[in-house]
Amino acid sequence: MKEQSNNKNNASISENSIGWWKSIIESINDGVLVIDHNGYVRMINPEYTRITGVTAEIIGKPLVKYRPGAQLTKTLKDCQCRVGVYRKTKDREYVVDMAPIILNEQVVGAVSVCKSLTEVHKLSIELQKQNEKVRQLKKQMNSLYQVKYTFDDIIGKDGGLKDVVYVAKRVSDSNFPILIIGESGTGKELFAQAIHHKSHRGNKPFIPVNCASIPPSLLESELFGYGDGAFTNAKKGGKIGLFEMADQGTLFLDEIGDMSYDLQAKLLRVLQESKIRRVGETEERNIDVRIIAATHRDLQQLVNKNHFRGDLFYRLNVIGLKIAPLRERREDIPELVQSLLCSSLTPSAKEGSMYTIDEQTLEFLRSYEWPGNVRELRNVIDYATCMAEGMEIKIQHLPDVLMKLELNRLDSTLKPNGQTLKDITEEAESKFIQEILGQFGNDMEGRKKTANSLGVSLATLYNKMKKYCII
């Protein structure tokens, strides 16, 4: 009696198991057909019927009799899996994956899983759309952070800037950090862009960030990003940081001397480990970023005062480039001026026209101290091209503030015969105006010709005549 009871229980368990597996298969969204080791159909689910049109009537019957082209019987014989087999019957198209069913090292059947080609096509189209979005985003990022300058844009003669360019070219393709030191306006970012362009990272992002322009409390999250809910008003889902945006490319940290002491420690770890951790997260992310840092400050002095980490300084200063200020390389000014004049042509300028600069004005530009360096020179040239009435730049076309600053500087050091340089300049200007008026006459027509010859407006000429009491 006990043996009969056990047999009934086992039969009940077996029936329950079959019912359980059948329920699972019927709930699957893909079409499923199962055959036994003799090739007889043992199970199909409703999705299989929907996709292929084959009904449950074939259960218990040989598959080859009702599906002559079926390859599942081949899988039963050779035990080989088949993936992505294309099938078409009448107006139905679908793809099939097939595999043998092995139990206790014996082939006891085979299973076929199919998916409508329409659904596969939809998934393929959706995948293509997503891939296209990713491609467009990458394209936009690369175009957004493409460098503008190359080494061809750097103007400098032997013994000065040209020597720095030589070193920069030699180290451009390495992965070592670079520290560029120079006054504001000397072209530190221009060098950084040129180095990136020449390196093997040239077609990857170049991400610049000014460490002095972002509050210390925000700079960390800008550099490393933050996780979901990292702080109040944090963007849902978190935010990618500049390090991740620059992955495989270059991150340019301008004015790194202004970075907070605490953040310097985190930057040092990134340089050592090539890993970053978003604010509010514990997971670390691998990155491949080349660091180029720049500053106008004396970092060694900051290290001595414990305002900058010595270990970070030595880590950044593997390759140091020092850019001389413009006043220390005055021989470059004529070529710089010519290059800036070429880039300052307005859209309305006639084809083939070119701005020129007279020798007196060029000599003045060479003698000026240029506290703002090349950036200030560019601004002066842009202003002069706007003020010029023709295609020649003269000294009166330069900004008044430039003239006044230079006159005041020289006034404090040069006073020949008790006269200041301003006195000498005004005296020479008065005599020159009187000389030109003497050639053309002091009537209305003569004054117009004089103003035109001097390259000034008639109103300006009247003001100067009044100033110098020229009747």
Secondary structure in CASP SS format (residue, H / E / C, confidence):
PFRMAT SS
TARGET T0000
AUTHOR 0000-0000-0000
METHOD secondary structure of the structure
MODEL  1
M C 1.00
K H 1.00
E H 1.00
Q H 1.00
S H 1.00
N H 1.00
N H 1.00
K H 1.00
N H 1.00
N H 1.00
A H 1.00
S H 1.00
I H 1.00
S H 1.00
E H 1.00
N H 1.00
S H 1.00
I H 1.00
G H 1.00
W H 1.00
W H 1.00
K H 1.00
S H 1.00
I H 1.00
I H 1.00
E H 1.00
S H 1.00
I C 1.00
N C 1.00
D C 1.00
G E 1.00
V E 1.00
L E 1.00
V E 1.00
I E 1.00
D E 1.00
H C 1.00
N C 1.00
G C 1.00
Y E 1.00
V E 1.00
R E 1.00
M E 1.00
I E 1.00
N C 1.00
P H 1.00
E H 1.00
Y H 1.00
T H 1.00
R H 1.00
I H 1.00
T H 1.00
G C 1.00
V C 1.00
T C 1.00
A H 1.00
E H 1.00
I H 1.00
I C 1.00
G C 1.00
K C 1.00
P E 1.00
L H 1.00
V H 1.00
K H 1.00
Y H 1.00
R C 1.00
P C 1.00
G C 1.00
A C 1.00
Q C 1.00
L H 1.00
T H 1.00
K H 1.00
T H 1.00
L H 1.00
K H 1.00
D H 1.00
C C 1.00
Q C 1.00
C C 1.00
R E 1.00
V E 1.00
G E 1.00
V E 1.00
Y E 1.00
R E 1.00
K E 1.00
T E 1.00
K C 1.00
D C 1.00
R E 1.00
E E 1.00
Y E 1.00
V E 1.00
V E 1.00
D E 1.00
M E 1.00
A E 1.00
P E 1.00
I E 1.00
I E 1.00
L E 1.00
N C 1.00
E C 1.00
Q E 1.00
V E 1.00
V E 1.00
G E 1.00
A E 1.00
V E 1.00
S E 1.00
V E 1.00
C E 1.00
K E 1.00
S E 1.00
L H 1.00
T H 1.00
E H 1.00
V H 1.00
H H 1.00
K H 1.00
L H 1.00
S H 1.00
I H 1.00
E H 1.00
L H 1.00
Q H 1.00
K H 1.00
Q H 1.00
N H 1.00
E H 1.00
K H 1.00
V H 1.00
R H 1.00
Q H 1.00
L H 1.00
K H 1.00
K H 1.00
Q H 1.00
M H 1.00
N H 1.00
S H 1.00
L H 1.00
Y C 1.00
Q C 1.00
V C 1.00
K C 1.00
Y C 1.00
T C 1.00
F H 1.00
D H 1.00
D H 1.00
I C 1.00
I C 1.00
G C 1.00
K C 1.00
D C 1.00
G C 1.00
G C 1.00
L H 1.00
K H 1.00
D H 1.00
V H 1.00
V H 1.00
Y H 1.00
V H 1.00
A H 1.00
K H 1.00
R H 1.00
V H 1.00
S C 1.00
D C 1.00
S C 1.00
N C 1.00
F C 1.00
P C 1.00
I E 1.00
L E 1.00
I E 1.00
I E 1.00
G C 1.00
E C 1.00
S C 1.00
G C 1.00
T C 1.00
G C 1.00
K H 1.00
E H 1.00
L H 1.00
F H 1.00
A H 1.00
Q H 1.00
A H 1.00
I H 1.00
H H 1.00
H H 1.00
K H 1.00
S C 1.00
H C 1.00
R C 1.00
G C 1.00
N C 1.00
K C 1.00
P C 1.00
F E 1.00
I E 1.00
P E 1.00
V E 1.00
N E 1.00
C C 1.00
A C 1.00
S C 1.00
I C 1.00
P C 1.00
P H 1.00
S H 1.00
L H 1.00
L H 1.00
E H 1.00
S H 1.00
E H 1.00
L H 1.00
F H 1.00
G C 1.00
Y E 1.00
G C 1.00
D C 1.00
G C 1.00
A C 1.00
F C 1.00
T C 1.00
N C 1.00
A C 1.00
K C 1.00
K C 1.00
G C 1.00
G C 1.00
K E 1.00
I C 1.00
G C 1.00
L H 1.00
F H 1.00
E H 1.00
M H 1.00
A C 1.00
D C 1.00
Q C 1.00
G C 1.00
T E 1.00
L E 1.00
F E 1.00
L E 1.00
D E 1.00
E C 1.00
I H 1.00
G H 1.00
D H 1.00
M C 1.00
S C 1.00
Y H 1.00
D H 1.00
L H 1.00
Q H 1.00
A H 1.00
K H 1.00
L H 1.00
L H 1.00
R H 1.00
V H 1.00
L H 1.00
Q H 1.00
E H 1.00
S C 1.00
K E 1.00
I E 1.00
R E 1.00
R C 1.00
V E 1.00
G C 1.00
E C 1.00
T C 1.00
E C 1.00
E E 1.00
R E 1.00
N E 1.00
I C 1.00
D C 1.00
V C 1.00
R E 1.00
I E 1.00
I E 1.00
A E 1.00
A E 1.00
T E 1.00
H C 1.00
R C 1.00
D C 1.00
L H 1.00
Q H 1.00
Q H 1.00
L H 1.00
V H 1.00
N H 1.00
K C 1.00
N C 1.00
H C 1.00
F C 1.00
R C 1.00
G H 1.00
D H 1.00
L H 1.00
F H 1.00
Y H 1.00
R H 1.00
L H 1.00
N C 1.00
V C 1.00
I E 1.00
G E 1.00
L E 1.00
K E 1.00
I C 1.00
A C 1.00
P C 1.00
L H 1.00
R H 1.00
E H 1.00
R C 1.00
R H 1.00
E H 1.00
D H 1.00
I H 1.00
P H 1.00
E H 1.00
L H 1.00
V H 1.00
Q H 1.00
S H 1.00
L H 1.00
L H 1.00
C H 1.00
S H 1.00
S C 1.00
L C 1.00
T C 1.00
P C 1.00
S C 1.00
A C 1.00
K C 1.00
E C 1.00
G C 1.00
S C 1.00
M C 1.00
Y C 1.00
T E 1.00
I E 1.00
D C 1.00
E H 1.00
Q H 1.00
T H 1.00
L H 1.00
E H 1.00
F H 1.00
L H 1.00
R H 1.00
S H 1.00
Y C 1.00
E C 1.00
W C 1.00
P C 1.00
G C 1.00
N H 1.00
V H 1.00
R H 1.00
E H 1.00
L H 1.00
R H 1.00
N H 1.00
V H 1.00
I H 1.00
D H 1.00
Y H 1.00
A H 1.00
T H 1.00
C H 1.00
M H 1.00
A C 1.00
E C 1.00
G C 1.00
M C 1.00
E E 1.00
I E 1.00
K C 1.00
I H 1.00
Q H 1.00
H H 1.00
L C 1.00
P C 1.00
D H 1.00
V H 1.00
L H 1.00
M H 1.00
K H 1.00
L H 1.00
E H 1.00
L H 1.00
N H 1.00
R H 1.00
L H 1.00
D H 1.00
S C 1.00
T C 1.00
L C 1.00
K C 1.00
P H 1.00
N H 1.00
G H 1.00
Q C 1.00
T C 1.00
L H 1.00
K H 1.00
D H 1.00
I H 1.00
T H 1.00
E H 1.00
E H 1.00
A H 1.00
E H 1.00
S H 1.00
K H 1.00
F H 1.00
I H 1.00
Q H 1.00
E H 1.00
I H 1.00
L H 1.00
G H 1.00
Q H 1.00
F H 1.00
G C 1.00
N C 1.00
D C 1.00
M H 1.00
E H 1.00
G H 1.00
R H 1.00
K H 1.00
K H 1.00
T H 1.00
A H 1.00
N H 1.00
S H 1.00
L H 1.00
G C 1.00
V C 1.00
S C 1.00
L H 1.00
A H 1.00
T H 1.00
L H 1.00
Y H 1.00
N H 1.00
K H 1.00
M H 1.00
K H 1.00
K H 1.00
Y C 1.00
C C 1.00
I C 1.00
I C 1.00
END
